[in-house]
Amino acid sequence: MSFYVVVGAGPVGTETARLLGKEGHDVVLTSRTVNSIGLEGVRLVQADATDAVALASISEGADAIFMCAMAPYHRWPTDFFPIIDGTVRAAESVGAKIVLLGNVYGYGEHAESPLRPDLPLDPTSRKGTVRTIMWQRALRANVPAIEIRSSDYLGQGAVTYFSLLALPSLLDKKPVTFLGDLDANHAWTFTKDVARTLVAASRYSGDWGRAFHVPSQHTSPRELIGRFANIIGTDIPEVRTYSAEEMETGGMHELLEMTYLFERPLIVDSAETERLLGVQASSLEAMIEDALREFG
């Protein structure tokens, strides 16, 4: 049995803790706010990851710290750096490995497709720059670090472009307005597959200081909207794309710099994850059904 600390009690962090606890490990799940979770083998401890001393005290004897915390989207440039710094310093203090939850923003809009985990990071957005700096901070640690990079989430409790822009209209049986090229193939990542990849990566016996991609399903936004409509049992709605002007006037400033992700195909190569970690992507239907679960 091993001891693990999971920082961040969002959908991915909670599922990661659940998987580790189910395997019989001693698990602490930390969050700034404490709510009852009732997970087997998991203790929930109120903690702020920016406080390296407190996090180190909680993590004494841990084999690995999973950094799954999320900052408010509009506050990434201010809130994420103290979180990753506190996590790294705590891990160094207790000699724990670092498993960092990341995403594909760092590759930037000029990266070749399909995205491979060995591609150089060349961010072209503020958020991509933040993610790149976070990974660089983990790499400078004097303990082993590994990053798990995902694309756009699907799954219960996930706050994403799809859950914010498309899903409410789908549930209300109204026309849907989304982003970019509605017919461009796009990678969609299941939150539960992210957790499975994090857990598998923590046991990786090869060289650390590298990244893995979460296995994802690829389909266009238009096709995904149609799949949701079919499972909900409603007609496929009319779908259109937001213009830059609409996004500006609608206060969607945080989305503007990331629209490049949807303006052409976004294909994520996860062959190494499948081969080296043994993780496969769940079906698109499973992702959709889980995303709808909280709505009854």
Buried (B, 14 or more C-beta within 10 A) or exposed (E): EBBBBBBBBBBBBBBBBBBBBEBEBBBBBBBEEEEEBEBEBBBBEEBBBBBBEBBBEBBEEBBBBBBBBBBEEEEBEEBBBBBBBBBBBBBBBBEBBBBBBBBBBBBBBEBEEBBBBEBEBEBBBBBBBBBBBBBEBBBEBEBBBBBBBBBBBBBBBBEBBBBEBBBEBBEEEEEBBBBBBBEBBBBBBBBBBBBBBBBBBBEBEEEBEBBBBBBBBBBBBBBBBBBBBEBBEEEBBEBEBBEEEEBEEEEBEBBBBBBBBBEBBBBBBBEBBBEBBEBEBBEBEBBBBBBBEEEE
